[in-house]
Amino acid sequence: MTDIAVVVSTCDKYHILWEPFCHGLRKYWPDCPWIIQWITNHLDAPMGETVKVGDDANWSDTSIAALRIINAEVVLWIHDDNWLTERVDNDILASLGRLLLDHDDLNAIRLSNCYMSTTCGGYKHDERLRMLCQDSQQRCSLQPSFWRREVLLNLLQSGESPWSFEGEAAHRSWDRQGDHTCCREGFYPLRNLSHVDPADWGDEAMRRGEWTTAAVKYAVRERININFSIHPNGNKNTKVPY
């Protein structure tokens, strides 16, 4: 079994996001020390390894099928619109992944900050992290995070979207053993996370299948071509956000 794998949560209808994602990997994380595995239906991923799960049903069923195939103890779960904007520090990420490998009672590390009201003090094994309260709504955020694979798999429930998972899985986690953590203020292992425009923290590259202005700015800033006429939600009347 592999210790750690980077898992890109995606599906075939969002293939338009793959090349910009790969651009970020090549430019900002060319020396990624772990295997990169893409969850797809039938298409081959443009780099790394492909985990094909067959016809698309919904996000959670696709994720469940993939996690049953993926052979890693810990996964760095990251969505296809989480395009990198700054150089990744392997030493920092490796030290965080090692925490899950070394401490069986640690379930997840969210690679971003949370509201102080959702946390309950520092994490005893690493001063860079804070504990998420047992009843916190942030315990199952789909921001880029390290997860113990079996824990994430057991929290998933058939038929859920990413948004319903974040809310419902948090409740399911409340009565289960294991710590969930986030980063302290000022500690940012992956800069900007899903917000691909550093000048505007409020937007990701795509929202419910439609492009955002942040994606256009990313393409201009990084000097890459993206076909903004393709909207995975199938809405041909959606305007390109220039």
N, C-alpha and C positions, 0 to 999 in steps of 0.2 A: 504494500500500500504506500502511496505517495504521502509525504507529510502534509504538504501545502500545495494547493492549486489555485490559480486565478480563474474564476468562472464568470464568463460574460453571459448575463441573462438576456436572451433575445429570442427572436423567431424569424422565420423566412420573410414574413411580410414587412419586417423592419430592416431588410437587408440594405436599404439606402443609408443606414446609419453606420454600417460596418467600415467603410473606407475612411471616413473621418475619425472613427475610433482607432483604426490601425495607424492613421497618421500620427495621432497623439502617442501611441505606443512606440512607434519608430523614432519619433523625435525626442520624447520626454522620458521614455522608459525602455531604451534599446537593450539594456542589460538585465531585464527582468529575470530573476534567478529561478522562477517556478514555471511549470507548464501552464499554458494559457488554453483553456477549454471553452469553446463556444457552444451554447445550447441552440440548436437549429432543428428544423423539421426534416427537410430533405436536402437543402443546399449545403455545399462545403464552405467552411469559413475561409476568409482570405489569408489567414495566417494561424499558426498554432494548431491545435487539434479540434476536431468537430465531434460533438456529442449529438447524434441525430435521434430524435424521439418519435418521428412519424408525424402524421397529420396533426395540425394544431387544434386543440380543444379550448383551452383557456390558460392563463398564465400559471396558476398554481398546479394544474395537472401536468403541464409541460415541465415545470420545475421539479415536481415529485419524480417524474420519469427520469429526468436527467440526473438527479442526485442519487438515484438508485444505481446508476451506471458509473458515475464518477467515483474513482477509487482514491480518495484523499481523506485524511483525517480532519483537516482544516481547509476551508475554502475562503478565498477573498472574493466575496460576491459583489459584482459591479454590473450596472445596467449599461445597455448599448448606447445610451445618450450621455454617459458620463465621460466626456472627452477630456483628455488631460490637457492642462494649460501650462504646467511648470514641471521642471525636472523632478523625478521621483528619487528619493533617497532609499536605496536598498537596505542599508544598515538599520534605519528606523523601522521600516516595514518588517524586516526579518526579526527584529527584537520583539515586535508586537505579536507576530505569528508564533514565535517561540513561547510566549506566555500561555497560549492555549494548549500547546503541546506539553508544556511542563506542569500545568495546573488543571486537573480534571474537573474542578468545580467552576471553571470559567467557561461560559457558553458563547459569549460574543463580545467583540470590541467594535463599537461604532466609530468610524474614523472621522468624526466631527464632534463639535460641542453640542450640548443640550442646555435647555433652561435650567438654572440652578435649582428651581423648585422641583425638578424631576429627579434630582440626584441626592444621594445620602452619604456624603463624605467621600474620601479618597479610597482608591483601591489599594489594599495593603501590600500587594506585590509590585506595584509600579506607580510612582508618584505622578506620572504623566496622565493617569486615568482617574476617572471618577466612577463611583458605583451608581447605577440607575436603581431607583427605589423599586421595591417589589411590586408596587401598584402603579408604576409609571407607564404612561401611554407611549413612551419612546423606546420601550424595550425591544421592539421588533421593527425598528426603522429599516427601510430599504436604501438608505444612504449607503455608500460603499462601506462594507464592514467585513471583518473577519468573523466567521462562524465555525463552530464545531459542526461538521456536516450532519451528523446524526441528530443533533438538536434542531437544526433548521428543518431537516426532513420531517421530524416528528411534530413540528409546529405548523407545517403546511397542511391545509385542508382543501380537498377537492372543490373546484368551482369558484375559487376566489380570484379576484383581480389583485394587482399589487396594492391598490389603495385600501381594499377591504382587508387584505392580509395584515397591513400595518396596524389597523385598529383592532381586529378580532384576535390576531395571534398574540398581541400584547396581553389581552385578557387571559388567553389560554396559558400564557407563561407564568401568570401570577402564582399559581399553586404548584409550580415545578421547581425542582432543585437546580441550583447553579446561578452564577453571577453573570449579569449583563452590565457592560461598562461603556463609557463614552470618553472622549478626550477632554482634558481640562482646557479652560480658556487659554488661548495663546499657543496651544499645541495643535499643529495642523499637518498630519502625516501625508495627506493628499490635498494639495492646495486647490481651493475653489470647488472641489468635489463635482457635483452635477451641474454647477453653475458655470457655464462655459464662457461667459463674458466677465472677466475679472473686474471690469468697470461697473458692472451692474449685477449685484448679488442675487437679484430676484428672478432669474430665469434659467431654465435648462434648455437644451437644444431642441427638444420636441415636447409638446404637451398634448397628450391623448391623440397622437397620430397627426398633429399639425405642427409645422415648423414655427419657431419663434424668431424674433429679431436677433436674439443672442446667437443662434446658429449661423445666421447670415454674417454677423460681425466676426464670428470665429473663422468662417471661410475666407473673409477678406483679410483678416489679421494673419492667418496662417498661409494665405495664398494657395488655397486648394479649391478645386471645383466640386460643387455639390449640385445635384439636379433637384432644385427646390420645387419642381413641378410635380414630383412624386410625393403624395401624401398617403401614408399607410392606412389612414382611416377611410380612404376611398372617396373623399369629398373633393370632387373635381372643381367645385366652385370656390374652394378656399384660395384666397389670394396669397401670393408669395409676400412675406413680410419685409419688403424693402423699405 
